[in-house]
Amino acid sequence: MEKESKEKIDAHAFFGESTYLDLLALKPLSHIHPHWELTWDSKNSQYIPEENSFTEELNELLAHLNRINPPDNYHEYEDRVIKKVQKQSNERLFKLKGEWVEFVKNEIIETEYDYLLEQGHLKQYNDFDLLKAATGRIKAAIKREQNHFDDMEHSHQLVLAAILSIILYVRYLT
């Protein structure tokens, strides 16, 4: 297991007053709760709860992230989730040069990373690995002076948003 930092992250500061968080993490869930736009309450440092939305669940998730020691290697935790899918792929899914790919019809193709995370998480119904991955991604962004979700490198921003969506979705199902 990868070494953990003793330092916690501040998820409210990292995600607070975000322009993109609702669009990237909550809009994909709008078929469940149609109100996906967020409004920040700076007095209480949280998003204002709204009926038919995931806002309360998101606030709870951010509070949960604050209590987790972020790992130095978030990929380890994402890989653990994806390996749940790999076990059922008849060895068609594998990691090649650090990227998850699939062997289909004698051809290696790129996979949808967020799809693999979702499918793997649905197989385990346990937030631990994705929560660790999320905090590790936040820690890595801050280390690279991307101190807010809106400032993240776009590809990493998309994966982090997908992780939050997946956690919220599976929590909704259970």
Protein Blocks (a to p, Z undefined) as FASTA:
>chain_A
ZZddfbdcdfklmmgopaklmmmmmmmmmmmmmclbdcddfklopadddehiaklmmmmm
mmmmmmpccdfblmlmmmmmmmmmmmmnoomacceehiacddeehiacdddfklmmmmmm
mmnopaklmmmmmmmmmmmmmmnopabfklpcfklmmmmmmmmmmmmmmmmmZZ
